[in-house]
């Protein structure tokens, strides 16, 4: 018997493993975006984490035809007025590592 597929809208293998553990009791075959190399990146143009997650879930579901689970997260620092928020991944510049992002926030 085959299980229905659920796309986890990420290229992050760690996130896929984490969600696989959280959803282990559900009978889904979890896939990530590595399984769909022809998909176009969905722009995260929302002003909130929820809006960006919705954009990604809908955009990748349309492209793949699969049920899709997406999330968006980041840091909201009270001393910075809630920044960087949805800009966390780009806060230290394109291509910055997680360590570089943290360093930029701290120093």
N, CA, C and O atoms as a MOPAC input file, in Angstrom:
PM7 MOZYME 1SCF
protein

 N      0.84400 1    -1.18800 1     0.00000 1
 C      0.00000 1     0.00000 1     0.00000 1
 C      0.88400 1     1.24400 1     0.00000 1
 O      1.82200 1     1.35100 1     0.79000 1
 N      0.57900 1     2.16400 1    -0.87700 1
 C      1.34800 1     3.40500 1    -0.91000 1
 C      0.65600 1     4.45200 1    -0.04600 1
 O     -0.56800 1     4.48600 1     0.08400 1
 N      1.48000 1     5.28900 1     0.53000 1
 C      0.97300 1     6.35900 1     1.38100 1
 C      0.90000 1     7.65400 1     0.57600 1
 O      1.68700 1     7.85300 1    -0.34900 1
 N     -0.03900 1     8.53200 1     0.92200 1
 C     -0.08700 1     9.82300 1     0.23400 1
 C      1.19300 1    10.61200 1     0.50500 1
 O      1.80300 1    10.49000 1     1.56800 1
 N      1.58300 1    11.41500 1    -0.46900 1
 C      2.78800 1    12.22800 1    -0.34000 1
 C      2.45700 1    13.58400 1     0.26500 1
 O      1.40900 1    14.17000 1    -0.01000 1
 N      3.36500 1    14.06200 1     1.08700 1
 C      3.26600 1    15.39300 1     1.66800 1
 C      4.58800 1    16.09200 1     1.39900 1
 O      5.64200 1    15.63000 1     1.83500 1
 N      4.53000 1    17.19500 1     0.68900 1
 C      5.72500 1    17.97300 1     0.40800 1
 C      6.01500 1    18.89300 1     1.58300 1
 O      5.15600 1    19.66400 1     2.01000 1
 N      7.22500 1    18.80400 1     2.09700 1
 C      7.71200 1    19.74600 1     3.09200 1
 C      8.50600 1    20.78200 1     2.29800 1
 O      9.54900 1    20.46200 1     1.72700 1
 N      8.02200 1    22.00800 1     2.26200 1
 C      8.56400 1    23.04500 1     1.37200 1
 C      9.86900 1    23.60200 1     1.92600 1
 O      9.92400 1    24.72100 1     2.43700 1
 N     10.92300 1    22.78400 1     1.80800 1
 C     12.23600 1    23.19500 1     2.29400 1
 C     13.33200 1    22.44800 1     1.54000 1
 O     13.11200 1    21.35800 1     1.01200 1
 N     14.51200 1    23.05300 1     1.50200 1
 C     15.71900 1    22.37700 1     1.04100 1
 C     16.56600 1    21.96800 1     2.23900 1
 O     17.60800 1    21.33300 1     2.07800 1
 N     16.12500 1    22.32900 1     3.43100 1
 C     16.87200 1    22.08700 1     4.66000 1
 C     16.63700 1    20.64700 1     5.12900 1
 O     15.54500 1    20.30300 1     5.58100 1
 N     17.67000 1    19.81500 1     5.01500 1
 C     17.54600 1    18.39700 1     5.39500 1
 C     17.23600 1    18.25300 1     6.88300 1
 O     16.49100 1    17.35500 1     7.27400 1
 N     17.80300 1    19.13400 1     7.72000 1
 C     17.53900 1    19.08800 1     9.15000 1
 C     16.07600 1    19.32600 1     9.46200 1
 O     15.49900 1    18.66300 1    10.32400 1
 N     15.47400 1    20.28000 1     8.75100 1
 C     14.05600 1    20.57100 1     8.95800 1
 C     13.20700 1    19.37400 1     8.52900 1
 O     12.23000 1    19.03000 1     9.19400 1
 N     13.58200 1    18.74700 1     7.42200 1
 C     12.85400 1    17.56500 1     6.96200 1
 C     12.93500 1    16.45500 1     8.00900 1
 O     11.92400 1    15.82200 1     8.31400 1
 N     14.11600 1    16.21100 1     8.56000 1
 C     14.26300 1    15.17700 1     9.58200 1
 C     13.44700 1    15.50200 1    10.82300 1
 O     12.82400 1    14.61600 1    11.40800 1
 N     13.44800 1    16.76100 1    11.22300 1
 C     12.67200 1    17.18300 1    12.38700 1
 C     11.17600 1    16.94900 1    12.17000 1
 O     10.49100 1    16.42400 1    13.04700 1
 N     10.68500 1    17.33400 1    11.02000 1
 C      9.26400 1    17.14800 1    10.73000 1
 C      8.91700 1    15.67500 1    10.53500 1
 O      7.81900 1    15.24200 1    10.88400 1
 N      9.84200 1    14.91700 1     9.98600 1
 C      9.61100 1    13.47300 1     9.85000 1
 C      9.39500 1    12.85400 1    11.23000 1
 O      8.52800 1    11.99700 1    11.40000 1
 N     10.17500 1    13.28300 1    12.20500 1
 C     10.01700 1    12.79600 1    13.57500 1
 C      8.68200 1    13.25400 1    14.17400 1
 O      7.96800 1    12.45900 1    14.78400 1
 N      8.35400 1    14.52300 1    13.99800 1
 C      7.09900 1    15.05000 1    14.55000 1
 C      5.85700 1    14.39700 1    13.93800 1
 O      4.84200 1    14.22400 1    14.61200 1
 N      5.94800 1    14.03900 1    12.66500 1
 C      4.79700 1    13.48900 1    11.94200 1
 C      4.86500 1    11.97900 1    11.77600 1
 O      4.13100 1    11.40800 1    10.96900 1
 N      5.74000 1    11.33100 1    12.53300 1
 C      6.01900 1     9.89800 1    12.33100 1
 C      4.78800 1     9.01000 1    12.44000 1
 O      4.75200 1     7.94700 1    11.82000 1
 N      3.78800 1     9.40500 1    13.20100 1
 C      2.60000 1     8.57200 1    13.37500 1
 C      1.59300 1     8.72100 1    12.23200 1
 O      0.64600 1     7.94100 1    12.12800 1
 N      1.79800 1     9.70600 1    11.39100 1
 C      0.90900 1     9.90500 1    10.24500 1
 C      1.43900 1     9.10200 1     9.06300 1
 O      2.65000 1     8.96000 1     8.89200 1
 N      0.54900 1     8.59100 1     8.27000 1
 C      0.95500 1     7.74500 1     7.15700 1
 C      1.11200 1     8.54900 1     5.87900 1
 O      0.31200 1     8.44900 1     4.94900 1
 N      2.17700 1     9.35400 1     5.86400 1
 C      2.53200 1    10.14300 1     4.69500 1
 C      3.94700 1     9.79600 1     4.27000 1
 O      4.80200 1     9.48000 1     5.09800 1
 N      4.17600 1     9.85900 1     2.98300 1
 C      5.53900 1     9.81200 1     2.46800 1
 C      5.98900 1    11.26400 1     2.36800 1
 O      5.47900 1    12.02000 1     1.54200 1
 N      6.94300 1    11.65200 1     3.20800 1
 C      7.41000 1    13.04100 1     3.19600 1
 C      8.45300 1    13.23300 1     2.12100 1
 O      9.36600 1    12.42200 1     1.96500 1
 N      8.30600 1    14.32000 1     1.38000 1
 C      9.25900 1    14.70500 1     0.33500 1
 C      9.71200 1    16.12000 1     0.63300 1
 O      9.00800 1    16.86200 1     1.31700 1
 N     10.86600 1    16.50500 1     0.13500 1
 C     11.29700 1    17.89900 1     0.24500 1
 C     11.56100 1    18.43500 1    -1.15500 1
 O     11.38600 1    17.72900 1    -2.14800 1
 N     11.98200 1    19.68700 1    -1.21900 1
 C     12.13400 1    20.33000 1    -2.52900 1
 C     13.27900 1    19.74800 1    -3.35900 1
 O     13.32400 1    19.96700 1    -4.57000 1
 N     14.20200 1    19.01300 1    -2.73900 1
 C     15.23900 1    18.33900 1    -3.52500 1
 C     14.62600 1    17.33100 1    -4.50100 1
 O     15.22300 1    17.02000 1    -5.53200 1
 N     13.43800 1    16.82600 1    -4.17600 1
 C     12.76600 1    15.85700 1    -5.04000 1
 C     12.15600 1    16.49300 1    -6.28400 1
 O     11.71800 1    15.79300 1    -7.19800 1
 N     12.13000 1    17.82000 1    -6.31200 1
 C     11.47400 1    18.54400 1    -7.40800 1
 C     12.41000 1    19.64000 1    -7.93600 1
 O     12.15100 1    20.82500 1    -7.72800 1
 N     13.48200 1    19.25200 1    -8.61000 1
 C     14.48200 1    20.23800 1    -9.04100 1
 C     13.97600 1    21.26100 1   -10.04900 1
 O     14.61500 1    22.29600 1   -10.23500 1
 N     12.86100 1    21.00500 1   -10.69600 1
 C     12.37200 1    21.96400 1   -11.68900 1
 C     11.46200 1    23.03400 1   -11.08400 1
 O     11.01600 1    23.93300 1   -11.79700 1
 N     11.17900 1    22.95100 1    -9.78000 1
 C     10.32000 1    23.96900 1    -9.17600 1
 C     11.04800 1    25.30200 1    -9.13000 1
 O     12.26400 1    25.36900 1    -8.95300 1
 N     10.28300 1    26.33600 1    -9.29200 1
 C     10.82100 1    27.69000 1    -9.18200 1
 C     10.67100 1    28.14500 1    -7.73500 1
 O      9.67000 1    27.84900 1    -7.08100 1
 N     11.67400 1    28.86600 1    -7.24200 1
 C     11.64100 1    29.35400 1    -5.86700 1
 C     10.46600 1    30.31500 1    -5.70200 1
 O     10.25700 1    31.20600 1    -6.52500 1
 N      9.71500 1    30.12400 1    -4.64300 1
 C      8.58500 1    30.99300 1    -4.33500 1
 C      9.10300 1    32.18900 1    -3.54000 1
 O      9.73500 1    32.02400 1    -2.49700 1
 N      8.83600 1    33.37300 1    -4.03100 1
 C      9.29700 1    34.59700 1    -3.36300 1
 C      8.56300 1    34.78100 1    -2.04100 1
 O      7.34300 1    34.63900 1    -1.96300 1
 N      9.32200 1    35.09600 1    -1.01900 1
 C      8.75800 1    35.35000 1     0.30700 1
 C      8.53500 1    36.85400 1     0.44900 1
 O      9.35000 1    37.57200 1     1.02800 1
 N      7.42200 1    37.30000 1    -0.09000 1
 C      7.13500 1    38.73500 1    -0.12600 1
 C      6.16200 1    39.17900 1     0.95600 1
 O      5.76900 1    40.34500 1     0.99400 1
 N      5.77100 1    38.27000 1     1.83100 1
 C      4.84100 1    38.60600 1     2.90000 1
 C      5.49200 1    39.49000 1     3.95900 1
 O      6.71600 1    39.58600 1     4.04600 1
 N      4.65400 1    40.12500 1     4.75300 1
 C      5.16800 1    40.98100 1     5.82600 1
 C      5.15100 1    40.27900 1     7.18100 1
 O      5.57600 1    40.84500 1     8.18800 1
 N      4.65400 1    39.03600 1     7.19800 1
 C      4.65300 1    38.24600 1     8.42900 1
 C      5.13400 1    36.83600 1     8.11100 1
 O      5.16300 1    36.41800 1     6.95400 1
 N      5.51500 1    36.10500 1     9.17400 1
 C      5.92700 1    34.71600 1     8.98400 1
 C      4.77900 1    33.88900 1     8.41900 1
 O      4.99300 1    33.05100 1     7.54200 1
 N      3.56100 1    34.11500 1     8.91300 1
 C      2.39500 1    33.36300 1     8.44000 1
 C      2.12900 1    33.62400 1     6.95600 1
 O      1.81100 1    32.69600 1     6.21300 1
 N      2.25400 1    34.87100 1     6.52500 1
 C      2.03900 1    35.18800 1     5.10400 1
 C      3.07900 1    34.48200 1     4.23900 1
 O      2.73500 1    33.93200 1     3.19300 1
 N      4.34300 1    34.49000 1     4.65800 1
 C      5.38700 1    33.82900 1     3.87800 1
 C      5.18100 1    32.32200 1     3.83000 1
 O      5.38100 1    31.70600 1     2.78300 1
 N      4.78500 1    31.72100 1     4.94200 1
 C      4.52100 1    30.28100 1     4.95500 1
 C      3.36900 1    29.94300 1     4.00900 1
 O      3.42100 1    28.94400 1     3.29100 1
 N      2.33800 1    30.77300 1     4.01300 1
 C      1.19700 1    30.55200 1     3.12600 1
 C      1.61300 1    30.67400 1     1.65700 1
 O      1.22400 1    29.85200 1     0.82700 1
 N      2.40300 1    31.69900 1     1.34300 1
 C      2.88600 1    31.87600 1    -0.03100 1
 C      3.65900 1    30.64300 1    -0.49300 1
 O      3.45700 1    30.15200 1    -1.60400 1
 N      4.54800 1    30.15000 1     0.37100 1
 C      5.35000 1    28.98200 1     0.00100 1
 C      4.48500 1    27.73400 1    -0.13900 1
 O      4.64000 1    26.98700 1    -1.10500 1
 N      3.58600 1    27.49500 1     0.79800 1
 C      2.74200 1    26.29900 1     0.72500 1
 C      1.89700 1    26.29900 1    -0.54400 1
 O      1.82800 1    25.29400 1    -1.25300 1
 N      1.26300 1    27.41700 1    -0.82300 1
 C      0.41200 1    27.50600 1    -2.01600 1
 C      1.23300 1    27.43200 1    -3.29900 1
 O      0.85600 1    26.73900 1    -4.24400 1
 N      2.35400 1    28.14700 1    -3.33100 1
 C      3.17900 1    28.17800 1    -4.53800 1
 C      3.76700 1    26.82800 1    -4.89800 1
 O      3.74900 1    26.43000 1    -6.06300 1
 N      4.29100 1    26.11700 1    -3.89700 1
 C      4.87200 1    24.80000 1    -4.18900 1
 C      3.79500 1    23.74700 1    -4.42800 1
 O      4.01000 1    22.81400 1    -5.20300 1
 N      2.64100 1    23.88000 1    -3.77600 1
 C      1.53100 1    22.95300 1    -4.04100 1
 C      1.06800 1    23.08600 1    -5.48800 1
 O      0.80400 1    22.08500 1    -6.15500 1
 N      0.96900 1    24.32100 1    -5.96900 1
 C      0.55900 1    24.54100 1    -7.37100 1
 C      1.55900 1    23.92300 1    -8.33900 1
 O      1.17600 1    23.33700 1    -9.35200 1
 N      2.84900 1    24.05900 1    -8.01800 1
 C      3.87900 1    23.55600 1    -8.92900 1
 C      3.99500 1    22.03700 1    -8.93100 1
 O      4.29400 1    21.44200 1    -9.96600 1
 N      3.76100 1    21.40400 1    -7.78300 1
 C      3.98100 1    19.96600 1    -7.68400 1
 C      2.70300 1    19.14400 1    -7.69500 1
 O      2.73400 1    17.94800 1    -7.98400 1
 N      1.57300 1    19.78300 1    -7.37900 1
 C      0.32500 1    19.05100 1    -7.27300 1
 C      0.19200 1    18.25100 1    -5.98200 1
 O     -0.72000 1    17.43400 1    -5.84800 1
 N      1.09500 1    18.48000 1    -5.03100 1
 C      1.06700 1    17.75100 1    -3.76900 1
 C      0.54500 1    18.61900 1    -2.62900 1
 O      0.66300 1    19.84400 1    -2.65600 1
 N     -0.03700 1    17.95800 1    -1.62300 1
 C     -0.30600 1    18.66400 1    -0.37300 1
 C      1.03600 1    19.17100 1     0.13100 1
 O      2.03400 1    18.45400 1     0.06400 1
 N      1.06800 1    20.40000 1     0.63500 1
 C      2.34700 1    21.00900 1     0.99200 1
 C      2.26600 1    21.67100 1     2.34700 1
 O      1.30200 1    22.36600 1     2.66700 1
 N      3.30700 1    21.43900 1     3.14200 1
 C      3.46100 1    22.06500 1     4.44400 1
 C      4.67200 1    22.98400 1     4.36800 1
 O      5.75500 1    22.56200 1     3.96400 1
 N      4.48400 1    24.24100 1     4.75800 1
 C      5.58400 1    25.20100 1     4.73300 1
 C      5.58700 1    25.97600 1     6.03200 1
 O      4.56000 1    26.10400 1     6.69800 1
 N      6.74600 1    26.48800 1     6.38500 1
 C      6.84200 1    27.36600 1     7.54200 1
 C      7.76300 1    28.51300 1     7.19600 1
 O      8.45800 1    28.48700 1     6.18000 1
 N      7.76200 1    29.49800 1     8.03100 1
 C      8.70600 1    30.59500 1     7.92600 1
 C      9.01400 1    31.01100 1     9.35000 1
 O      8.12400 1    31.04700 1    10.20000 1
 N     10.24700 1    31.31900 1     9.60400 1
 C     10.62400 1    31.69600 1    10.96000 1
 C     11.79000 1    32.65600 1    10.90800 1
 O     12.40500 1    32.85800 1     9.86100 1
 N     12.08100 1    33.23700 1    12.04000 1
 C     13.19100 1    34.16400 1    12.14400 1
 C     13.26300 1    34.70200 1    13.55300 1
 O     12.59200 1    34.21200 1    14.46100 1
 N     14.07100 1    35.69600 1    13.71600 1
 C     14.27500 1    36.31000 1    15.02400 1
 C     13.58000 1    37.65800 1    15.08400 1
 O     13.66800 1    38.46600 1    14.16000 1
 N     12.89800 1    37.87900 1    16.17400 1
 C     12.31300 1    39.18900 1    16.44700 1
 C     12.92100 1    39.67100 1    17.75700 1
 O     12.61000 1    39.15200 1    18.82900 1
 N     13.78700 1    40.66400 1    17.65700 1
 C     14.52600 1    41.16000 1    18.81400 1
 C     13.86600 1    42.43800 1    19.32600 1
 O     13.79100 1    43.44200 1    18.61800 1
 N     13.39700 1    42.38100 1    20.54900 1
 C     12.67800 1    43.51600 1    21.13000 1
 C     13.53300 1    44.79400 1    21.08300 1
 O     13.02600 1    45.86300 1    20.74200 1
 N     14.82300 1    44.68700 1    21.42100 1
 C     15.70300 1    45.85800 1    21.43800 1
 C     15.90000 1    46.45400 1    20.04600 1
 O     16.34000 1    47.59600 1    19.91300 1
 N     15.57400 1    45.68200 1    19.01300 1
 C     15.68500 1    46.17300 1    17.63100 1
 C     14.31300 1    46.46600 1    17.04100 1
 O     14.15500 1    46.51600 1    15.82200 1
 N     13.32200 1    46.65800 1    17.90700 1
 C     11.98000 1    46.96800 1    17.42700 1
 C     11.33300 1    45.82900 1    16.66500 1
 O     10.51900 1    46.06200 1    15.77100 1
 N     11.68500 1    44.60500 1    17.00700 1
 C     11.11900 1    43.43900 1    16.32900 1
 C     11.90500 1    42.97900 1    15.12600 1
 O     11.56500 1    41.96600 1    14.51500 1
 N     12.93900 1    43.69600 1    14.77600 1
 C     13.78600 1    43.31200 1    13.64400 1
 C     14.69700 1    42.17100 1    14.07500 1
 O     14.91800 1    41.98800 1    15.27200 1
 N     15.21400 1    41.42300 1    13.16000 1
 C     15.02600 1    41.49500 1    11.71700 1
 C     13.74300 1    40.84400 1    11.21100 1
 O     13.38700 1    41.02600 1    10.04600 1
 N     13.03500 1    40.08700 1    12.05900 1
 C     11.74800 1    39.52400 1    11.63800 1
 C     11.83500 1    38.70500 1    10.37400 1
 O     12.69100 1    37.83000 1    10.25400 1
 N     10.94400 1    38.98400 1     9.41700 1
 C     10.91400 1    38.19800 1     8.18100 1
 C     12.17300 1    38.39600 1     7.33900 1
 O     12.38200 1    37.67900 1     6.36000 1
 N     12.99800 1    39.34700 1     7.70800 1
 C     14.25700 1    39.58100 1     6.98700 1
 C     15.44600 1    38.86000 1     7.62100 1
 O     16.58300 1    39.09300 1     7.21000 1
 N     15.21700 1    37.99300 1     8.60900 1
 C     16.30300 1    37.34000 1     9.33400 1
 C     17.30900 1    36.68000 1     8.40900 1
 O     18.51600 1    36.85800 1     8.57800 1
 N     16.83100 1    35.92300 1     7.43800 1
 C     17.74300 1    35.19200 1     6.55100 1
 C     18.61300 1    36.12000 1     5.72100 1
 O     19.69100 1    35.72600 1     5.27700 1
 N     18.16000 1    37.34300 1     5.50600 1
 C     18.91900 1    38.28900 1     4.67700 1
 C     19.59800 1    39.38100 1     5.49500 1
 O     20.25200 1    40.26000 1     4.93400 1
 N     19.45000 1    39.33400 1     6.79600 1
 C     19.91900 1    40.39700 1     7.68200 1
 C     21.43300 1    40.61200 1     7.58500 1
 O     21.89800 1    41.75200 1     7.60700 1
 N     22.18400 1    39.55100 1     7.48100 1
 C     23.64400 1    39.65300 1     7.40700 1
 C     24.14400 1    39.62200 1     5.96700 1
 O     25.35100 1    39.55500 1     5.73400 1
 N     23.23700 1    39.66900 1     5.00600 1
 C     23.61200 1    39.65800 1     3.60000 1
 C     23.32600 1    38.32200 1     2.95800 1
 O     23.25100 1    37.29800 1     3.63600 1
 N     23.16500 1    38.33400 1     1.64800 1
 C     22.88500 1    37.10400 1     0.91000 1
 C     24.01800 1    36.10800 1     1.10400 1
 O     25.19500 1    36.46500 1     1.05800 1
 N     23.64400 1    34.85900 1     1.32200 1
 C     24.63100 1    33.79800 1     1.45200 1
 C     25.27900 1    33.68900 1     2.82000 1
 O     26.16300 1    32.85300 1     3.00800 1
 N     24.87100 1    34.50800 1     3.77900 1
 C     25.46000 1    34.44700 1     5.11700 1
 C     25.06200 1    33.15000 1     5.80600 1
 O     23.95600 1    32.64300 1     5.61700 1
 N     25.98000 1    32.62100 1     6.60700 1
 C     25.68800 1    31.41000 1     7.37500 1
 C     24.87400 1    31.78000 1     8.61000 1
 O     24.75100 1    32.95700 1     8.95100 1
 N     24.31900 1    30.77200 1     9.27700 1
 C     23.58800 1    31.03200 1    10.51900 1
 C     24.49100 1    31.71000 1    11.53500 1
 O     24.05700 1    32.62500 1    12.23400 1
 N     25.73600 1    31.27400 1    11.62500 1
 C     26.67400 1    31.87500 1    12.57800 1
 C     26.91900 1    33.34800 1    12.25400 1
 O     27.00400 1    34.17000 1    13.16600 1
 N     27.03300 1    33.69200 1    10.97900 1
 C     27.23400 1    35.08500 1    10.58000 1
 C     26.01000 1    35.93500 1    10.89500 1
 O     26.14200 1    37.10000 1    11.26800 1
 N     24.82500 1    35.36000 1    10.74600 1
 C     23.59900 1    36.09400 1    11.08900 1
 C     23.54800 1    36.39700 1    12.57700 1
 O     23.19900 1    37.50600 1    12.98200 1
 N     23.89400 1    35.41300 1    13.38400 1
 C     23.89100 1    35.60100 1    14.83600 1
 C     24.92100 1    36.64100 1    15.22800 1
 O     24.64200 1    37.50000 1    16.06300 1
 N     26.10600 1    36.58000 1    14.64200 1
 C     27.15900 1    37.54900 1    14.94300 1
 C     26.70600 1    38.96000 1    14.60000 1
 O     26.95200 1    39.89400 1    15.36400 1
 N     26.04300 1    39.12200 1    13.45200 1
 C     25.53900 1    40.43500 1    13.05200 1
 C     24.53000 1    40.97200 1    14.06600 1
 O     24.52500 1    42.16700 1    14.35900 1
 N     23.68600 1    40.10800 1    14.59700 1
 C     22.70300 1    40.53400 1    15.59000 1
 C     23.35700 1    40.90400 1    16.90900 1
 O     22.91700 1    41.83800 1    17.57900 1
 N     24.38600 1    40.19300 1    17.28300 1
 C     24.99900 1    40.41600 1    18.58900 1
 C     26.00400 1    41.56500 1    18.62400 1
 O     26.22400 1    42.17400 1    19.67100 1
 N     26.60300 1    41.85300 1    17.49100 1
 C     27.67200 1    42.85700 1    17.50500 1
 C     27.36700 1    43.95600 1    16.56600 1
 O     28.15200 1    44.89500 1    16.44000 1

